[in-house]
Amino acid sequence: MLQDSFNRKFSYLRLSVTEVCNFKCNYCLPDGYQCDSRPKTLNVEQLRILVAAFAKAGTEKIRLTGGEPTLRRDLPEIIAMCRQTSGIHTVALTTNGYRLLDKLPRLVDSGLTNLNLSADSLNPHTFAQITGSNSLKEVLACVDKALTLGIKKVKLNAVLLKQYNGKELQQFLNYIKDKAVSFRFIELMQTGDNQAYFSEQHVRGETLKQQLLTSGWRVLPKEPNAGPAEEFYHPNYAGTIGLIMPYSKDFCASCNRLRVSADGKLHLCLFGEANDDLMPWIANQDIEGLKLHLSSSVLSKWHGHQLHNGNAGLTKQLAMLGG
């Protein structure tokens, strides 16, 4: 298995399949996706080489991200390819859920096991303010559809925003009272283009954590391949709560994921200063050579990010790598 110089093991790959997005979330792409030229993305065969190399290096879980991954018409083929790769046991998808409802059955048939949907508010007006889309009803319909189709894990993601959803905790809790899904709250992260927005909207995840603990929520033990999120359960609730708090102490100590951008560049950290072009090995279909290169590259992974110092590295906005 891939292991860095701090003895952290990496069995989880977050694989962006496009940087294009069809939402205008005010914390990520407030002006929508902007591009001066046609974005370069790996095709299914190139992705197969990449995934095979990661699998040989010990990767067991792949999360397909974007931008918005459902914009790729060949997403079912990508999911099937990942699931059919020896060693890959979990294929997850992170999506905004727009126009996903009719596509879900085919994605599940292709091998999708886990689904994360964005729901930054359960208030339709606030949801539209944040995302630029009036699709909350469809997103929530996708949750019910996913559970009906037997997807193993269904999660909803909400970025904590002081002036938008900062006072909606009870509404989120009411939603999971009788629904066996996980609602995950993500602490807003400062990136290269959102300094002013970050200052206005940042809510400390630790504040929410203390609210939960004083309300009877309890910490869940981490599962294998789980990332740095802290999970909580309550005996009176069917669902669970997750907190992703990148500014918390020792957040990076449990890091188990690597990232590859849609154009085939390895990012050892979401907020790193460098990326590593994997195309020479992919172009030569050199699975074994790429595996060895990954093993070598991961040794240079930093111990932690530099967000506390206001340094987001190369990450200008989260759509670059899907968070």
C-alpha positions as CSV (number, residue, x, y, z in Angstrom):
1,M,0.0,0.0,0.0
2,L,1.1,3.6,-0.7
3,Q,2.7,5.0,2.5
4,D,4.4,8.3,3.2
5,S,7.3,9.2,5.4
6,F,4.9,9.8,8.3
7,N,3.6,6.2,8.1
8,R,0.2,7.3,6.8
9,K,-1.3,4.8,4.4
10,F,-3.3,5.8,1.3
11,S,-6.0,3.5,0.2
12,Y,-8.4,6.2,-1.1
13,L,-8.2,8.1,-4.4
14,R,-10.4,11.2,-5.1
15,L,-10.4,11.2,-8.9
16,S,-11.7,14.3,-10.7
17,V,-13.3,13.4,-14.1
18,T,-14.0,17.0,-15.1
19,E,-13.3,20.5,-13.8
20,V,-16.5,21.8,-15.4
21,C,-19.5,22.6,-13.1
22,N,-23.0,23.6,-13.8
23,F,-23.7,25.3,-10.5
24,K,-22.6,28.8,-9.3
25,C,-22.0,28.1,-5.6
26,N,-21.1,31.4,-3.9
27,Y,-18.3,29.7,-1.9
28,C,-16.7,28.0,-4.9
29,L,-17.7,29.4,-8.4
30,P,-19.8,32.5,-7.8
31,D,-19.5,33.6,-11.4
32,G,-19.9,30.1,-12.8
33,Y,-17.3,27.9,-14.5
34,Q,-14.9,30.0,-16.6
35,C,-12.6,28.6,-19.3
36,D,-10.8,30.2,-22.2
37,S,-10.1,26.9,-24.0
38,R,-11.6,23.4,-24.1
39,P,-10.5,21.6,-20.8
40,K,-8.4,18.5,-21.1
41,T,-9.8,15.4,-19.5
42,L,-8.6,11.8,-19.4
43,N,-10.7,9.5,-21.5
44,V,-12.0,6.1,-20.2
45,E,-9.0,4.2,-21.5
46,Q,-6.6,6.6,-19.9
47,L,-8.5,6.5,-16.7
48,R,-8.3,2.7,-16.8
49,I,-4.5,2.8,-16.9
50,L,-4.5,5.3,-14.0
51,V,-7.0,3.3,-11.8
52,A,-5.1,0.0,-12.5
53,A,-1.9,1.5,-11.3
54,F,-3.5,2.9,-8.1
55,A,-5.2,-0.4,-7.5
56,K,-1.9,-2.3,-7.8
57,A,-0.4,0.2,-5.3
58,G,-3.1,-0.7,-2.8
59,T,-6.0,1.7,-3.5
60,E,-9.3,0.2,-2.5
61,K,-11.7,3.1,-2.7
62,I,-12.3,5.6,-5.5
63,R,-14.5,8.7,-5.3
64,L,-15.4,10.3,-8.6
65,T,-15.5,14.1,-8.3
66,G,-15.4,17.2,-10.5
67,G,-16.4,20.0,-11.1
68,E,-19.6,18.1,-11.6
69,P,-18.9,14.5,-12.7
70,T,-22.4,13.8,-14.0
71,L,-21.7,16.2,-16.9
72,R,-19.7,13.4,-18.5
73,R,-21.9,11.3,-20.7
74,D,-19.5,8.3,-20.2
75,L,-19.8,8.4,-16.4
76,P,-21.5,4.9,-16.3
77,E,-18.6,3.5,-18.3
78,I,-16.1,5.1,-15.9
79,I,-17.9,3.7,-12.8
80,A,-18.1,0.2,-14.4
81,M,-14.3,0.4,-15.3
82,C,-13.4,1.4,-11.7
83,R,-15.6,-1.3,-10.1
84,Q,-14.3,-4.0,-12.5
85,T,-10.7,-3.2,-11.6
86,S,-9.2,-5.8,-9.3
87,G,-8.7,-4.4,-5.8
88,I,-11.2,-1.6,-6.0
89,H,-14.1,-2.4,-3.6
90,T,-15.8,1.0,-3.3
91,V,-16.8,3.4,-6.0
92,A,-18.3,6.6,-4.7
93,L,-19.7,9.7,-6.5
94,T,-19.8,13.3,-5.2
95,T,-22.4,15.3,-7.2
96,N,-24.7,18.3,-6.9
97,G,-27.6,16.0,-7.9
98,Y,-28.8,18.2,-10.8
99,R,-30.7,16.0,-13.3
100,L,-29.3,12.9,-11.5
101,L,-32.6,11.3,-10.6
102,D,-33.2,9.5,-13.9
103,K,-29.5,8.5,-14.3
104,L,-29.2,6.9,-10.9
105,P,-30.5,3.4,-11.8
106,R,-27.9,3.0,-14.6
107,L,-25.1,4.3,-12.3
108,V,-26.0,1.8,-9.7
109,D,-26.2,-1.0,-12.3
110,S,-22.7,0.1,-13.4
111,G,-21.3,-0.5,-9.9
112,L,-21.8,2.7,-7.9
113,T,-21.7,1.8,-4.1
114,N,-21.7,5.2,-2.3
115,L,-23.3,8.6,-3.1
116,N,-22.6,12.1,-1.7
117,L,-25.0,14.9,-2.6
118,S,-24.7,18.6,-2.0
119,A,-27.4,20.2,0.1
120,D,-26.1,23.4,1.6
121,S,-29.5,24.3,2.9
122,L,-32.9,22.5,3.3
123,N,-34.6,25.8,2.7
124,P,-35.3,26.1,-1.0
125,H,-34.7,29.9,-1.1
126,T,-31.4,29.7,0.8
127,F,-30.3,26.7,-1.3
128,A,-30.9,28.8,-4.4
129,Q,-29.0,31.7,-2.9
130,I,-26.0,29.6,-2.2
131,T,-25.9,27.4,-5.4
132,G,-27.6,29.5,-8.0
133,S,-30.0,26.6,-8.6
134,N,-33.6,25.8,-7.7
135,S,-33.0,22.1,-7.6
136,L,-33.2,21.3,-3.9
137,K,-36.4,19.2,-4.4
138,E,-34.6,17.0,-7.0
139,V,-31.5,16.6,-4.7
140,L,-33.7,15.3,-1.9
141,A,-35.6,13.1,-4.3
142,C,-32.2,11.6,-5.3
143,V,-31.6,10.7,-1.6
144,D,-34.8,8.6,-1.4
145,K,-34.1,7.1,-4.8
146,A,-30.6,6.1,-3.8
147,L,-31.8,4.4,-0.6
148,T,-34.5,2.5,-2.7
149,L,-31.8,1.4,-5.1
150,G,-29.7,-0.1,-2.3
151,I,-26.7,2.3,-2.4
152,K,-24.6,1.3,0.7
153,K,-23.9,4.8,2.0
154,V,-25.8,8.0,1.2
155,K,-24.4,11.3,2.5
156,L,-25.4,14.9,2.2
157,N,-22.8,17.6,2.3
158,A,-23.3,21.2,3.5
159,V,-20.6,23.9,3.7
160,L,-21.0,25.9,6.8
161,L,-21.8,29.5,6.0
162,K,-22.5,32.1,8.7
163,Q,-25.0,34.2,6.9
164,Y,-26.8,31.4,5.0
165,N,-27.1,28.1,6.8
166,G,-25.4,29.0,10.1
167,K,-28.6,28.9,12.1
168,E,-30.2,25.9,10.3
169,L,-28.8,23.1,12.4
170,Q,-32.1,22.0,13.8
171,Q,-33.6,21.8,10.3
172,F,-30.7,19.5,9.3
173,L,-31.2,17.4,12.4
174,N,-35.0,17.1,11.8
175,Y,-34.2,15.7,8.3
176,I,-32.1,12.8,9.6
177,K,-34.4,12.0,12.5
178,D,-36.0,9.1,10.6
179,K,-33.7,8.9,7.5
180,A,-30.6,6.7,7.6
181,V,-28.3,9.0,5.9
182,S,-25.2,11.0,7.1
183,F,-25.3,14.8,7.0
184,R,-21.8,16.1,6.7
185,F,-20.9,19.7,7.6
186,I,-17.8,21.0,5.9
187,E,-15.9,23.9,7.4
188,L,-15.4,26.6,4.8
189,M,-11.8,26.7,3.6
190,Q,-9.8,29.7,2.4
191,T,-8.7,29.3,-1.2
192,G,-6.8,31.5,-3.6
193,D,-9.9,33.6,-4.7
194,N,-12.2,33.7,-1.6
195,Q,-10.3,35.6,1.1
196,A,-13.0,38.3,1.7
197,Y,-15.8,35.7,1.5
198,F,-14.0,33.4,3.9
199,S,-13.7,36.3,6.5
200,E,-17.4,37.0,6.2
201,Q,-18.8,33.5,6.2
202,H,-16.4,31.2,8.1
203,V,-17.9,29.2,10.9
204,R,-15.7,27.1,13.2
205,G,-16.6,23.4,13.0
206,E,-15.5,23.1,16.6
207,T,-18.5,25.3,17.6
208,L,-20.9,22.9,16.0
209,K,-19.2,20.0,17.5
210,Q,-19.7,21.3,21.0
211,Q,-23.4,22.0,20.2
212,L,-23.8,18.4,19.2
213,L,-22.0,16.9,22.3
214,T,-24.1,19.0,24.7
215,S,-27.3,17.8,22.9
216,G,-26.5,14.1,23.5
217,W,-24.6,13.2,20.3
218,R,-21.8,10.8,20.7
219,V,-18.6,10.1,18.7
220,L,-18.6,7.2,16.3
221,P,-15.5,5.1,16.0
222,K,-13.8,5.5,12.6
223,E,-14.3,2.8,9.9
224,P,-11.4,1.4,7.8
225,N,-10.7,3.8,4.9
226,A,-12.5,6.6,6.6
227,G,-11.0,10.0,6.2
228,P,-10.5,12.9,8.7
229,A,-14.2,13.5,9.2
230,E,-15.5,13.2,12.8
231,E,-18.7,11.2,12.9
232,F,-21.5,11.5,15.5
233,Y,-24.6,9.4,16.3
234,H,-27.6,9.9,18.6
235,P,-29.7,7.0,19.9
236,N,-32.9,8.9,18.9
237,Y,-31.8,9.6,15.3
238,A,-31.7,7.2,12.3
239,G,-29.1,9.3,10.6
240,T,-25.6,10.5,11.6
241,I,-23.7,13.7,11.5
242,G,-20.2,14.2,10.2
243,L,-17.9,17.2,10.7
244,I,-15.0,18.0,8.4
245,M,-12.8,20.5,10.2
246,P,-9.6,21.3,8.3
247,Y,-8.6,23.9,10.9
248,S,-8.8,21.5,13.8
249,K,-5.8,20.2,15.6
250,D,-4.2,17.2,13.9
251,F,-6.7,17.2,11.1
252,C,-4.0,15.8,8.7
253,A,-2.8,13.1,11.0
254,S,-5.4,10.6,9.6
255,C,-5.1,11.6,6.0
256,N,-5.6,8.5,3.8
257,R,-6.4,10.1,0.4
258,L,-4.7,11.2,-2.7
259,R,-6.1,13.3,-5.5
260,V,-5.8,13.3,-9.3
261,S,-7.1,16.1,-11.4
262,A,-9.2,15.7,-14.6
263,D,-6.1,16.3,-16.7
264,G,-4.0,13.6,-15.0
265,K,-2.0,15.4,-12.4
266,L,-1.3,13.9,-9.0
267,H,-2.0,16.3,-6.0
268,L,-0.6,14.9,-2.7
269,C,-2.6,17.5,-0.8
270,L,-5.7,19.5,-1.7
271,F,-3.8,22.6,-0.6
272,G,-0.3,21.6,-1.9
273,E,2.1,23.8,-3.8
274,A,2.8,21.3,-6.5
275,N,1.3,18.7,-8.8
276,D,2.8,15.8,-10.6
277,D,2.0,15.1,-14.3
278,L,1.2,11.4,-14.6
279,M,0.5,11.5,-18.4
280,P,3.9,10.1,-19.5
281,W,3.1,6.8,-17.8
282,I,-0.6,6.9,-18.8
283,A,0.3,7.6,-22.5
284,N,2.7,4.7,-22.5
285,Q,0.2,2.4,-20.8
286,D,2.9,1.7,-18.2
287,I,0.8,0.5,-15.3
288,E,3.8,-1.0,-13.4
289,G,5.9,2.1,-14.0
290,L,3.2,4.4,-12.8
291,K,2.7,2.3,-9.7
292,L,6.4,2.6,-8.8
293,H,6.2,6.4,-9.5
294,L,3.3,6.8,-7.1
295,S,5.1,4.9,-4.4
296,S,8.1,7.2,-4.8
297,S,6.0,10.4,-5.1
298,V,3.9,9.9,-1.9
299,L,7.1,9.9,0.2
300,S,7.3,13.7,-0.4
301,K,3.8,14.4,1.0
302,W,3.8,17.1,3.6
303,H,2.8,16.4,7.2
304,G,0.0,18.9,7.0
305,H,-1.5,21.8,5.0
306,Q,-0.7,25.5,5.5
307,L,-4.3,26.8,5.8
308,H,-3.6,28.2,9.2
309,N,-1.1,30.6,7.6
310,G,-3.6,31.6,4.9
311,N,-1.8,29.5,2.3
312,A,-4.1,27.4,0.0
313,G,-1.3,26.3,-2.3
314,L,-2.3,25.9,-5.9
315,T,-6.0,25.6,-5.1
316,K,-7.7,28.7,-6.5
317,Q,-11.2,27.2,-6.1
318,L,-12.5,23.8,-4.9
319,A,-13.9,22.9,-8.3
320,M,-10.4,22.2,-9.5
321,L,-10.2,19.0,-7.5
322,G,-13.7,18.4,-6.1
323,G,-12.6,19.2,-2.5
